[in-house]
Each structure stands twice: as structure tokens, then as C-alpha cells.
Amino acid sequence: MTEAHRAAAGGESGQRASRSRQETFFDALHATLDAVGRTQEVIARRAGVGASTMSCYSTGRRVPVLENLEKIYKVLEAEGVDQGIKLPHSLSDLLDLRLEAELEKRFPEAAAKVPHRVESAIPSAVEAALVEPAVAPVPPDRGDRRNSVTRYAADIADYARHLAAGRIRDAHSHAWFMGSSLPSSDFPLAVASYRQAGAEEAVETMLNAAADRDVQASLNITAALLEEGHLGDARALLSALRDDA
């Protein structure tokens, strides 16, 4: 983790614990903006973002929408290359911190259930979490699900049989049912198991089905995905919820 990231996270452990997810995100965003030494007006113009919108981002009044954050980062990244400097945060870092900030801003009750990660996950570790379903511990009173990749083997086999037989609609319905019915606590392991089997389309369908559930159920699933380190899936689900709102 960079020195700037440590600064964004805070100094003493007590100070870190007291910082909100939104404060952590905006500290990281400001550090990245400041690194290139360009005015907000210049960055906004090059990114195609309105000056007033950029002002809201810089003052912390609004969490940037995903598309705008990516546009802004591309400008900052290009500036960094031109100036020969390394930005203090990667796009992946900012997207992960933004996800938690948006969850806290829009759904504070759901965010409160998720441990506050003051340090952004390392991208390679995030990817590992998405493809390693064996790492899925649960409280002792519910049993340890480590090495339980076979838990969804039969379901995955059914999905694969539908695809092999050309029954695309049946395969879609199978994945939709999984996303519509799984308890939030089981969702991370199911998603990881389907992904490890190469069933990416099934995962996408499951997440869309989860977004179609009642709001509290969808938020519980988002929180469960975040807690198990499935940041990309949590981000996709939250984006689907925003689009449906």
C-alpha cells in the first residue's frame, strides 16, 4: 500500500475506525486528483464531466457515478504517464472504495453489517477471492464450508446439461431460480462455485435475479458478497439496483 493510501486510511487505529467509508473514498480520490497538479476545471473538461458535477465530487457532496469516475481516472492516468509519475491509487482501488462509499450513502443499515475495510484490497487478492470458492468460512455454529465446492456440483451439472442440449431458456431459468431463492449467506459460495465451473453467464443471471428481489434481500446479498471479498459481484449487483431504482 502506498504512503498516500496510508494517509487516506488514517494514522492511529482509533482514527481509522472512526472514519466513514465516504471519507476514506474521498480522501483517496483527492490524493489521486492532487497528484497530477491540474485544476478541477481542466480535469473536468478533459473527462467530459460538468464543472459543477466535478465540484460536488471534489467537495464530497456526491459520490461519483461509475462512468464518470472511470472517465476522470483515464484523464489522471494519461497525465501521470505524461509527467512520469505513478498515481497513488489504481482505478481498481478507487472503484472498490467507491462501492463501499455508495453503499454507505444509499443504504447505511446494510453497510453497517459489513466490516469497514480502510485498506483497499489488492487487485490480485480480489481476483483470487472470486475464483477460490474453497475459502468460504462461516461461523462455527453453522459449520465450516471450506473445501465445499461440491455443494453446488449437482446444480451446476443440471445447468451444464441444459446448455449441452441447447435448452438455453431452461439454463437461464435454472440460474434465475438460484439467484431468486438462495439465502444471502449462501450466495458468495454459489457464485464462486459457478464461476470456477466457467459458468459466467449463470453468475450474471444470478446477480440480475438477486437485484430483482425485494430491496432488503438484495442489500443483504450485497453485504454478504462484500464480506466474503466478492467486490466485483457486489459492485455489479449494486449497479443493477441503481439502474432499477
C-alpha positions in Angstrom: 0.0 0.0 0.0 1.3 3.5 -0.9 2.1 6.2 1.6 -0.7 8.3 0.2 -3.1 5.4 0.7 -1.9 5.0 4.3 -2.6 8.7 4.8 -6.0 8.3 3.3 -6.7 5.4 5.7 -5.7 7.5 8.7 -2.9 7.3 11.3 -3.8 5.7 14.6 -6.1 2.6 14.6 -8.7 4.6 16.6 -8.7 7.3 14.0 -9.1 4.8 11.1 -12.0 3.1 12.9 -13.8 6.4 13.2 -13.6 7.4 9.5 -16.6 6.7 7.3 -16.4 4.8 4.1 -17.3 8.0 2.2 -14.4 9.9 3.9 -12.0 7.1 3.0 -13.1 7.2 -0.6 -12.9 11.0 -1.0 -9.5 11.1 0.7 -8.3 8.6 -1.9 -9.9 10.5 -4.7 -8.4 13.8 -3.6 -5.0 12.3 -3.3 -5.2 11.0 -6.9 -6.5 14.3 -8.2 -3.8 16.3 -6.4 -1.0 14.0 -7.7 -1.2 15.4 -11.3 -1.3 19.1 -10.3 -4.1 20.0 -12.6 -7.1 22.2 -11.8 -10.5 20.7 -11.4 -11.7 22.7 -14.4 -9.0 21.2 -16.7 -9.7 17.6 -15.5 -13.5 18.1 -15.8 -13.2 19.4 -19.3 -10.9 16.6 -20.5 -13.1 14.0 -18.9 -16.3 15.4 -20.3 -17.7 16.0 -16.9 -19.6 19.2 -15.9 -17.7 21.7 -13.8 -20.5 21.7 -11.1 -20.5 17.9 -11.0 -16.8 17.9 -10.6 -17.1 20.4 -7.8 -19.6 18.1 -6.0 -17.1 15.2 -6.3 -14.2 17.2 -5.0 -16.1 18.6 -2.0 -17.6 15.2 -1.1 -21.2 16.2 -1.7 -21.7 13.4 -4.2 -20.2 10.0 -4.8 -19.2 9.9 -8.5 -21.2 7.6 -10.7 -19.2 4.7 -12.1 -18.9 6.1 -15.6 -17.7 9.5 -14.5 -15.1 8.1 -12.1 -13.7 5.9 -14.9 -13.6 9.0 -17.3 -11.8 11.1 -14.7 -9.3 8.4 -13.9 -8.4 8.0 -17.6 -7.5 11.7 -17.7 -5.5 11.4 -14.5 -3.7 8.2 -15.8 -2.8 9.9 -19.0 -1.4 12.9 -17.1 0.6 10.6 -14.9 2.2 9.0 -18.0 3.0 12.4 -19.5 4.5 13.6 -16.2 6.3 10.3 -15.4 4.6 9.9 -12.1 2.7 7.0 -10.5 -0.8 7.7 -9.2 -1.3 6.9 -5.5 -4.3 4.8 -6.3 -5.3 2.4 -9.1 -8.6 2.5 -10.7 -9.4 -0.8 -9.1 -8.7 0.8 -5.6 -11.0 3.7 -6.3 -13.8 1.6 -7.7 -13.7 -0.7 -4.6 -13.7 2.3 -2.2 -16.4 4.0 -4.2 -18.6 0.9 -3.9 -18.4 1.0 -0.1 -19.0 4.7 -0.1 -22.1 4.4 -2.2 -23.4 1.5 -0.2 -22.9 3.6 3.0 -24.5 6.7 1.5 -27.6 5.0 0.0 -28.1 2.0 2.3 -26.4 2.8 5.7 -28.1 -0.1 7.5 -26.7 -2.6 5.1 -23.3 -1.0 5.1 -23.2 -1.3 8.9 -23.3 -5.1 8.6 -20.0 -5.1 6.6 -16.6 -4.7 8.2 -15.1 -1.4 7.2 -12.0 -2.0 5.0 -9.9 1.1 5.5 -7.3 -0.5 3.2 -8.4 -1.3 -0.3 -8.0 -4.9 -1.4 -5.0 -5.7 -3.6 -6.4 -6.5 -7.1 -4.8 -9.9 -7.3 -6.2 -10.8 -4.0 -9.7 -9.7 -5.1 -9.4 -11.9 -8.2 -8.3 -14.8 -6.1 -11.3 -14.4 -3.9 -13.6 -14.6 -6.9 -12.1 -17.8 -8.2 -11.3 -19.7 -4.9 -14.6 -20.9 -3.5 -12.7 -23.1 -1.0 -12.1 -20.0 1.1 -15.6 -19.5 2.4 -15.5 -19.9 6.2 -18.6 -19.4 8.3 -19.3 -19.2 12.0 -18.7 -22.5 13.8 -22.4 -22.9 14.7 -23.2 -23.1 11.0 -20.4 -25.4 10.1 -17.3 -24.7 8.1 -17.9 -24.6 4.3 -14.2 -24.8 3.4 -13.5 -27.2 0.6 -17.2 -27.5 -0.1 -17.0 -26.7 -3.8 -19.1 -29.8 -4.4 -22.1 -28.3 -2.5 -23.4 -26.9 -5.8 -22.0 -29.6 -8.1 -25.4 -31.1 -8.8 -26.9 -27.7 -9.6 -24.0 -26.8 -11.9 -24.3 -30.2 -13.6 -28.0 -29.5 -14.3 -27.2 -26.1 -15.7 -24.5 -27.6 -17.9 -26.8 -30.3 -19.2 -29.4 -27.7 -20.3 -26.7 -25.9 -22.2 -25.3 -29.0 -23.8 -28.8 -29.9 -25.0 -29.4 -26.5 -26.4 -32.0 -25.7 -23.8 -30.8 -22.1 -23.3 -34.1 -20.9 -21.8 -34.0 -23.8 -19.3 -30.4 -23.0 -18.3 -31.4 -19.3 -17.9 -34.4 -20.3 -15.7 -32.2 -22.5 -13.6 -29.7 -19.7 -12.9 -32.5 -17.2 -12.3 -34.1 -19.5 -9.8 -30.8 -19.8 -7.9 -30.4 -16.1 -7.8 -34.1 -15.6 -6.7 -34.1 -18.2 -3.9 -30.6 -18.5 -2.3 -30.3 -17.1 1.2 -27.8 -14.2 1.3 -25.4 -16.2 3.4 -25.1 -18.9 0.7 -24.8 -16.5 -2.3 -21.0 -15.9 -2.2 -20.2 -19.6 -2.3 -22.7 -20.4 -5.0 -21.4 -17.6 -7.2 -17.8 -18.7 -6.7 -18.7 -22.3 -7.5 -20.5 -21.4 -10.7 -17.6 -19.1 -11.7 -15.0 -21.8 -11.1 -17.0 -24.1 -13.3 -16.8 -21.5 -16.1 -20.5 -20.6 -15.9 -20.0 -16.8 -16.1 -23.4 -16.3 -17.8 -25.1 -18.1 -15.0 -23.4 -15.8 -12.5 -24.6 -12.8 -14.4 -28.1 -14.2 -14.4 -28.0 -14.9 -10.7 -26.9 -11.4 -9.9 -29.7 -9.9 -12.1 -32.2 -12.1 -10.3 -30.8 -11.0 -6.9 -31.3 -7.4 -8.0 -34.9 -8.2 -8.8 -35.7 -9.4 -5.3 -37.1 -7.1 -2.6 -34.7 -4.3 -1.7 -33.7 -5.6 1.7 -32.9 -9.1 0.3 -30.8 -7.6 -2.4 -28.9 -5.4 0.1 -28.3 -8.4 2.3 -26.8 -10.3 -0.6 -24.6 -7.3 -1.5 -23.4 -7.1 2.1 -22.7 -10.9 2.1 -20.7 -10.6 -1.2 -18.7 -7.7 0.2 -18.0 -9.5 3.5 -16.6 -12.5 1.6 -14.4 -10.3 -0.7 -16.5 -10.6 -3.9 -16.1 -6.9 -4.7 -16.8 -7.2 -8.4 -20.0 -9.1 -7.9 -21.2 -6.7 -5.2 -20.4 -3.8 -7.5 -22.4 -5.3 -10.3 -25.4 -6.0 -8.0 -25.3 -2.5 -6.6 -25.2 -1.1 -10.1 -28.2 -3.2 -11.1 -30.1 -2.0 -8.1 -29.3 1.6 -9.0 -30.5 1.1 -12.6 -33.7 -0.4 -11.4 -34.4 2.4 -8.8 
